[in-house]
Amino acid sequence: GVFAAGGGRFAYVSTLAIYIYRLRGFVLEKILVGHDKLLIAIAWSPHDPRLLASASSDQTLKIWNIETATVVCELPNCGFATDIMQWTLTDAYTLLLTDRGALKSWDWKTNKVKTINSYSRDGTITSLNLSTRQRSKVAIGTEDCYVHMLNLSNNKTSKIQTQQPVTEAAWDPRSENYILIAQKDGKISLYDVETLKEMSVFTRHSGGLRALAWVPEIPGGFVTVSERNGVIRLWNVSQSAPVELLKTGKDGFHEIFFVSRDVALCAFKDGMVAVYNVTRRQVEWCTEGGHTETIFDCAFKSDDPNILATASFDSTVRLWDIRNSSCTAKLTGATGVLYSLCWAPDGKHLVTSSSEGKVFIYDVEKGIVVRTIQTSKGPVYRVAWNQRDSSLLACASAEGTRV
């Protein structure tokens, strides 16, 4: 997942960086940078609040010391890019990792990875959840319509078959016997893990079920969120329909994750991260809506030092008013990763360079690309607008510099 919490802190990832915040006061403490490729997952150690694990798309695994912002263990080229990672609750040196349909473990003390079992031949593991009541048990949801319940202490397993691919499987934090299962078509069910029988079926979740999570503070309470809106549906296992709809005022959800008994960390499709208090029914903190990926370049407006432009991995340019830290405009129309930008002398236009060998010229007032120039076959890493002769642009790529 893109979220983790521990030791009074929470963390989230953005392309190549991990942002560490203090939960009290929502103060940014650290930004961890060290992966060369896209970050995929992080996990906070339940055994030592100083330790955080991370995984990236270049098949690299790392253990960080949060206090010193240093890497204490690294496994490069582990052989796969894990989608999900979880620290085991019974062993401080072991993490569970997914490799498509296989579940693996990483012992970072010996720095070795081994395969536990393969749970899906044709699909992937979509969900991994450890029971806080039976600490050696893990629920493994798969794309081929199963939830496998594995006891890590003796390797005994049982399984529940579903009608649709499993999107989430979550143990009840207050009981050893129940598990919530969400399916791709929006169906949510409560199962008894001893009898493997379906105990309750809830009103089908319309609007693209994105994530599900138990609310630790509320007995039998859980929430679901959709990728189509910013509403948190609050449920209780005692009734089939939602108890309440909690409006965040934001766009569609990407993920929801509880960092304390009644406080959830929310990620939205527009890149915004927010903290929502379920008891108070309010957003307590949020980032400014902005880029959904890493920013590669920025430049102040040539005729207004209060306006800053940023170019990002997400193919957009955003304009910011530094006086109040607000995003005033989003410029679209470019493609590829935007590595560089530069303002025109008149401040009415700007230019960006991309990973597709193109430069894009924008009309800032209209917020659109008005001209595209193919300058090379490979990425263009830098672009500059001549501040004395606005008819001249220079760009640099692996193929050389062009004007």
BATOR-604638 format. One record per residue: x, y negated, z negated of N, C-alpha, C, CB in turn. Coordinates in steps of 0.1 Angstrom, whole numbers, plus 5000, padded with zeros to 4 digits. Atoms other than C-alpha are relative to their C-alpha. Glycine has a CB too. Layout:
BEGIN
XYZXYZXYZXYZ/...
//
This chain:
BEGIN
500850125000500050005000500949875000499150004988/499350135000500949635003500049944987499449915011/500050065013500349574966500650094990498549974996/499549935011501949684934499949914987501450065002/500050085013501749584897500650084989498549974997/499449945011503549644865500849904991501050115004/499250085009505149484834499549855000501450005004/500550145000502849174836500349935013500649934989/499750064987503749114872499250075011501550015004/500649934989502249184906500949965012498549965003/499250024988503849214941499250025012501350085000/500649964987502749204977501149985011498849915003/499050004989504649245010499549915011500350145005/500350084988504849025041501250035009499849854997/499149974990506749175070501450054994500349895009/498749965005510349175056500349964986501049945009/499750055013509949025022498950064990499949855000/500949965011508449134988499949884991500550124993/500250115009506948854967499550044986498949905006/500349965014506948894929499549894993501350064994/500750105008504548694908499850044985498749965006/500449985014504048664870498549995000500749904991/501449995000500448764864499449884991499550134994/500450115008500148504836500449875007500550014986/499750134993499948164854500350015014501249944993/499849974986500548324888501249925006498749955008/498750074997504148194890500850095009500849954987/499149934991506348304919501450024993500149945014/498749985007509448464902501150045010499850114990/498949954991511348644930499450025014500650134994/500349954987511348704967501250105004499949885011/499049894998513149034975500150015015499650134993/499749984986514749055010501250095002500349865007/498949914999516849345021499750115011500250074988/500349914989514949555047500149935013498550064998/499850064987515749505083498850025009501250075007/501249974992512449635097498749984991500050145006/501350025006508749605088499850084987498950035009/500349935012507949685052498650075001500049904988/501249924998505249955050499350024986500350135006/500649975013504750035013500949964988499750154999/499350025013505749944977499350074989500149854997/500649945011505250104944500849964987500050165001/499450045013505949984908500150124991499249894994/499849895009507450224884499149994987501550014996/500750015013505050314855500850044988498850105001/499149965011508050424835501049894996500850125004/499150115002510250114838499649885008501550045004/500650124993508649774846501049925008499349924990/499050074992511949654860500250065014501450004993/499849934988511849904889498950005010500450144997/501050004990510049874922500650075012499749855004/499649924988510250114952499449935012499650144999/500550054988509950004988500450095012500549865003/499749924988509750175023499849915012499150125000/500250084988510150025057500050095013501249905002/500349924988509450135093501350055006499449915010/498849944995513150205100500550124992501149895000/499849885008512850505076501049984989500650115009/499150035011514750335048499149994987500749875002/500650015013513750375011501049934990499750154995/499250085010514950144983499350004986500249865005/500550035014514650114945500749874996500450124990/499550135004514949754933499949984985499149895007/500150055014515749614899499449855001501450004993/500750134999513249324896500849894993498650014995/499350105008515249144869501249935007500450054987/498850054994518449114889499849985015501150104998/500250014986516849124924501050085008499949865005/498949924993519349404934499450145003501250004992/500449864997518949744950500950094992500250025016/499249905008519950024926500150135006499350014986/499949884993519350304950499449985014499250124993/500550024986518950324988500250135007500749895007/499949884991518250615012499749965014499050114995/500350044986518650505048499850125008501249925006/500249894990517450715077499550134993501250035008/500549885007515350955055499350105009499049954989/500649914991513851105086498649985004500250144995/501450034997510350955086499749874994499150114994/500550125005508550635080498750024992499749895011/501149975009506250685050498949895001500450024986/501150095000502750525051499649974985498850055008/500450015014502050575014501150054990498650084997/499149965011504250594983499449984987501449935002/500550015014503350664947501150054990498750074998/499149955010505550704916499250114992500549884991/500649905008504751024898499949954985500750145000/500250055014503450974862500750094990498550004997/499449915009505351264848501650005001499550145002/498650004997508851204862500549865004500450115010/499650144997510650864862500949995012500849954988/499150014989512950964890499450065013501250084997/500749944988510351114915498949915005499550144996/501150064993508150944940499450095010500549875007/500749934990505551094963499949925013498650054996/500050074987505751005000499250085010501449985005/500749944989503551075030500849995013498649945002/499449994986504951185064499050065009501450085000/501149954992501951205086499150094992500450065014/500949915007500151515074500750074989499550105009/499249935010502951625050500249914988501350045005/499750075013503451535013501450034996499050034989/498649985003507051485003500349934987501049955011/499550065013508951394971501449955002499950104988/498750055000511951174967500549994986500049855007/499350015013514251224937501149905002500550144996/499050114997516150894937501250024990499349874998/498849985008518451024910501150085008499750084987/499149924991519951284934499949945014499650145000/500250064987518751074964499750105011501249925004/500449904991517151374981498550005002500550144996/501549994997513751424998499750155003499649915012/500449874996511951755000498550005003500350104988/501449994997508651865014499250094990499850075014/500849925010505951974989499050095008499249904992/500949914992503352095015499549915011498850054991/500750064988501652015048498550014998500550065013/501450005002498051915044499149975012499649914989/500750034988497051815079500950025012499449865000/499249974988498351955112499749905011499750145005/500450084988496451735136499849854996498750055006/500250145004496051415115501049964990498649994994/499150065010497551215087499450004986500549865004/500550035013497251175050499649864999501150044989/500650135000495050875045499949944986498749995007/500250045014494850855007500850084991498550004996/499249935010497050944978499749934986501649995003/500450065013495850894942500350094989498549965001/499649925012497251014909499049984989501449964995/500950005011494951094880500749944987499450134997/499450055012495650884849499650084988499649864997/500549915011493751144827500850135001498550025001/499149884998495551454841501249965009499150115007/498950084994498851294849500850085011500949954990/499349924990500151584870499250035012500550134994/500949974988497151594894500049885009498650024995/500050104989497151404927498950055010501349995007/501049984990494251374952500649955013498749934996/499450034987495251384988498950005011501150105004/501050014990492751265014500650005014499249874999/499449984986493251355051499049965011500450155002/500850044988492151255085499250115006501049955011/500849894995490851605092499050054990501050115004/501349985008488051585066500250094988499050065009/499849935013489551725034500649914989501050125002/499350065012490551604999500650124993499049924991/499349895007493151834984500449954986501350055008/499750045013493651824947501250094995498850014990/498849925003497251934938500449974985501149965009/499350015013498652004903501550015002499450104990/498650004998502251904905500850094991500549854999/499249925009503252104875500050155003499349984986/500049854996502252444889499650025015499050074991/500349994986501452364926498750075003501150085007/501449954998497852494922499249895007499350054987/500850094992495452334947498550055001500649985014/501449974996491752314954499649895010499049994987/500350104990489952124981498549985002500750045013/501450034997486751954991500049965015499549884991/500150034986485651945027498949895002499650125008/501050114997483851625040499650015015500749874997/500550004986481951555072500849915009498549965000/499250104992484051265083501449994994499349865000/498650025005487751175080499949924986500849925010/500050065013488551065044500849875001500650094989/499250135000489550695040500549974986499149895005/499650035013489850695002499550114991499449864995/500449905010489850944973500649944987500550145003/499650075013490050794937499550074988499649855000/500449945012490050964904499349904990501250064993/500650085010487750834877501049974989498750074994/499050035010490050654852499650044986500449865000/500549975013487750754823499650154998498849914997/500449865001487151124831501050085008498650015006/499249914993489051424842499350085011500650114990/500849914992486151574861499549945013498950044992/500750064989485051314887501049935009499049914995/499250074990486451174919499149935010501050095007/500850074989485050914944500750035013499949854997/499549984987485450994980499349915010499950155004/500650084989484850755009500450055013500549854998/499849944987484550865045499949895010499050115003/499850104989485150685078498749945004500650075012/501350054996481450645085499349924989499050115004/500550085010480950455053499350074988499049905005/500649925011479550735031500950014988499750155005/499250005012480650724995499350104991500149864993/500649905008480151024972500850024987500050135007/499449975012480951124936500050154999499349944988/499949855001482251484932500550044987501050055011/499549935011482851714903501150095004498950094993/498849934995486351844907500150144995501349934996/500049875005485752154886499150095009499550014986/501049924992482652284906500249975015498649974996/499850054986483752094938498749975007500750115009/501350034995480151994942499849845000498950064992/500450144999478751654953499049974990499549975015/501050035011477051494923499149885004500849964988/500750124996475951154938500449955013500149894989/499750064987475650994972499549854999499350075012/500350145002475650614973499549945014501149924995/500550064987473950384999501249985009499349864997/498950004991476050405030500549855002499550055014/499450135000478450115032500149955015501550004995/500050064986477749905063501049895001498649945003/499150114997480149665079501550044999499749894991/498649965000483349865080500750014987500849915009/499349985013484450005047501550005001499550144993/498550024999488049895041500750074989500349865001/499349955011488849995006499050024988501249914995/500849975012487450134973500950014988499350145002/499149995012488750104937499050004988500949884999/500750005013487450184902500349874993500450124992/499850115009487049894878500350054986498749905000/499649945013488949994847499249954988501449974997/500750065011486949754825498650054998500049855001/501449975000483549884834499850155001499249935012/500249864999482550244826499150045012499350054987/500749964988481450404859499949905011498650044996/500050114990482050084878501150015010500249874993/499050004990483750064911499649895010500150145007/500350104990484049814940500450065014500849874997/499649974986484149844978500149875007499050105007/499950124992485149585004500050045014501349934996/500149984986484749545041501049925008498549975005/499150084991486949425069499349895007500750095010/500850094992484049225083499649874992498850065005/500450125008483348985053500950004987498550004997/499350015013484748865020499250034988500549864999/500849975011482149014998500550134993498550035005/499749885009483049254969498750064996501049964988/501249935004480349514964500350074986499550105010/499849945013480149604927499050114998499949904988/500949885002478649954920500250064986500450115011/499949925012477950184891499550145004499249944988/500349864996477850564894498650044996501050104994/501349975005474450554876498949965010499849924987/501050044991472650404906500650015014499449874997/499649984986472850454944500349875008499050085007/499850124993472750094955501049914992498749925002/499150095007475249814947499349924989500649905010/500550075012474749644913500049855003500850034987/499850144997475949304926500949985011500549934987/499250044989477449134956500849884995499249975013/499250115005480448914945500749935012501150064991/499450084988481348644971501349944996498949905004/498750065003484948544973500149875008501150095004/499950124992484348275000501150025010500349884992/498949984991487148435021499550085012501150074993/500349924988487348635054500050154996500949975011/500049855003487349015058501250054993499950075014/498949955008489349225035500950095007499350084988/499049904996492549415041500250114989501349935004/499849905011492949575007499549934987501550044999/500350055014491849544970500750104990498549994997/499249925009493949664941499949934986501550005005/500150055014493349624903501449994993499050084992/498750025006496349474885499950004985500649875004/500349985014494649484851498650054999500249864992/501349935002491349604836498949935007499750004985/501150064992489149344853500549905010499149924990/499450094990491549154876500550075012501149914994/499649934988491949254912500849915009498750055008/499350074990494449154938499450035013501650045000/500749994987492849094972500849955011498649935000/499350044988494449085006498949985011501150105005/501050034990492448925035500650015014499349874997/499649994987492648955072500849885005498950035010/499350134996493848595076501449984994499149884998/498750015007496948675055499949944986500949925008/500250065014495548505023500050124990498749924999/500049915011496248684990499349924988501450054996/500850065010493848614961499950094988498649965004/500249935012493348714925498649974996501049964988/501450015003489748784916499750074986499150075011/500449955013488348824880498650055001500249894989/501349944998485449064881499149964988500150155000/500850045012484248974845499549855002500950014988/500450144998484248594853499349975013501249914998/500650024987483048644888500649895008498549994999/499450124994485548404902501450035006500149884991/498650004995488748364923500849914991500149955015/499150075010491448264898501249945007500450094989/498850054993494248204923500050055014501350044992/499849954986494948234960501149925007498749995008/499050074992497648154985499249925011500950115007/500550084989497047905013499850105012500849885003/500249934988495548075043501049965011498549995005/499050034991498248095068500450115009501249944993/499549894992500448325088499850144994501549985003/500249875005499748695085501350085000499050085008/498749934999503448785091501149904997500250075014/498850085003506948645085500149885009501250085000/499750134992507748285096501550015004499749884991/498749994995510848275118500749865002500150075012/499450144998511247895123499049904996500449985015/500850115004509947565112500749875004499750004985/499550134996510347195123499049894996500450005015/500950115003509046865111499749925013500749904991/500550084989506946655136501049885003498649964998/499150104996509146415156499649864996500350015014/500550145003506946115148499249994987499149955011/500649995013505546225114500650104990498450035002/499249915009507746365086499150084990501049934993/500949935009504646485067499450125006498949904995/500649884993503646745093501250095003499349955013/499049894997505647075095499350105008500550064986/500549894992505147325122500850134997500249975015/499349885003505947695116499650105011499550064986/500249894989506347985142500250134993501049985012/500149875007505648345132500150125008498850004991/500149864994505848715139498650025005500450104989/501449974997502048695142499649935013499149964989/500250064987502348505176499249864999499150095008/500650135001500848175162500949904995498850024991/499350115006502047835153499049934991500549895011/500950075009500547655123500749874996499850094987/499650135004500747295113499649984985499449895009/500250015014501047205076500249854996500950094992/499850135006500646875057500750024987498649924998/499249975012503346885031499649924988501549985003/500550085011501646625010499150084991499449875004/500949925008499046874999500150155002498649955002/499749864997500447205012498850075007500350084987/501149944993497447255034500350035015498749914999/499949974986497247415068499049925008499850165003/500950104993495847155092499650055014500649875001/500349964987495847345125500750145003500449905011/499549874996496447685141500150005016499150124995/499850014985497947695177500150145005501249915003/500049864994497148015197500350005015498750074997/499849994985497748145232501350065004499949865006/498749944997501248275229499950154998501149944991/499949865003502248645229501450044996499650085013/498849965005504948835213500449934987501149985010/499550065012507048745182500549865004501150094994/499550144998507748365180501249984992498949904998/498850025007511348315171500449864997501150075007/499550145001511847945175499049905005501349995008/500950114995510047615180500749875000498749994992/499450134999510847255188498949905004501249995009/501050104996508746935190500549925012499849904988/499650094990508646715220500249864994498849995011/499750135006509946355215498749924997500849925010/501250085002506346215217499150064988499249995012/500849955010505046445190498650065004499849914989/501349954995502046545212500150145005499549915010/499849864995503546875224501150064992500449995015/498849935005505847145211500250135008499750044985/499649884992507547455226500450114990501149965010/499549885008508147805212500650105009498850074992/499449894992510248095224499650134994501549995000/500649885004509148455222500950135003498750025006/499349874998510348825221499850055014499550104990/500349954986508848865256500749935011498549995002/499250074990511348635273499349875005500450095011/500750124996508948345275500149884991498550045002/500250125008508647985263498649955002501149895003/501450054999505247835256499949864996499050094991/500250155003504347465257498649984996500449925013/501350025005501447355236499649855001500050054985/500650135003499147055236499550014986498849975011/500349995014499046995199498649964996501049924992/501350055003495846805198498950105003499749865007/501049904996493947065217500250144994500050025015/499649875007495747355199500150125009498950034990/499949894990496347555231501349995007498849995010/498950004991499147665254499649945013500650155001/500350064987499247455285501050045011500149844999/499149944990502247615302500850114994500949885005/499249885004504147945300501150015011499150134999/498849984991507647985315500750134996500949884999/499249885002509348325319501449965003499550115010/498650044998513048255313500950115000500349904989/499049895001514548595307499250134999501049994989/500649875001513748965306499950044985500750115008/499949975014514748995269499549894991501450044996/500550115009513848795238500749875001500250054986/499450135001514448425237500049964986499249895009/499950025014515848345203500049854996501350064996/500150145004516147965204499549925012501449954996/500450094990514547685223500149864994498550025004/499850145004515247305222499549915010501549974997/500650104992513447005236501049885000498649964996/499250124999515746715248499349884995500649985014/500750115006514946425226500149875007500549984986/499850124992516146165251499350025014501449975002/500649984987514846325283498950114999501050045011/501149905003511446505277499850095011498849924996/500249914989511646675311500950124999500249935013/499049895002514446905298499850084988501449945000/500149915010514247215278501350095001498750095000/498949905000517147455268499650124992501349934994/500349885008516747815256501250095001498750065006/498949915001519048085245499550144998501049964989/500449865001518748465249501350085001498950045011/498949914999520948765251500649995014499650154998/499650024987521248685288500849875003498850005010/499350124999522748345281499149884998500649985014/500750135003521647975278499549945014500949904993/500650064988519347815304499449864996499050095006/500650135002518147455309498949995011501049895001/
//
